[in-house]
């Protein structure tokens, strides 16, 4: 094999490796964006009305049979609340029911 042919084959091999790495990253990014959009579509939100409490929202939206206190903790964790204090106009994301 000539030096020119070896050099050419080396460049083609490097190019193929770079293309395969790039394509793999693109496929992973595309798959992740599909997964995130599916999660966002399933997310449910509730707008806090005047006089609402976290307890009342939890009772109204928790899965049947789940302890209200457990659901309140999930609500707080999902919405990164430090306390159970909420204000009218707040938007809360409801935890997944899975």
ZINOR-V966017 format. One record per pair of residues at least 6 apart in sequence whose C-alpha atoms are under 8 Angstrom apart, sorted by the first residue. I is the first residue (numbers start at 1). J is the second residue. D is the distance in whole Angstrom. If there is no record, write none. Layout:
i = [I,I]
j = [J,J]
d = [D,D]
//
This chain:
i = [43,43,43,43,44,44,44,45,45,45,45,46,46,46,46,47,47,47,47,47,48,48,48,48,48,48,48,49,49,49,50,50,50,51,52,53,53,54,54,54,54,55,55,58,58,58,58,59,61,62,62,62,63,74,75,75,75,75,76,76,76,78,78,78,79,79]
j = [93,94,95,96,93,94,95,91,92,93,94,91,92,93,94,88,89,90,91,92,86,87,88,89,90,91,92,87,88,89,87,88,89,88,88,85,86,72,84,85,86,68,72,68,71,72,75,68,94,68,71,97,97,95,92,93,94,95,82,83,84,93,94,95,92,93]
d = [7,7,8,7,6,5,8,7,5,4,6,6,5,7,7,8,6,6,4,6,8,7,5,5,5,6,7,8,5,6,7,5,8,7,7,8,7,7,6,7,7,7,7,6,6,6,8,6,8,7,6,8,7,6,8,7,6,6,7,7,7,7,7,6,6,6]
//
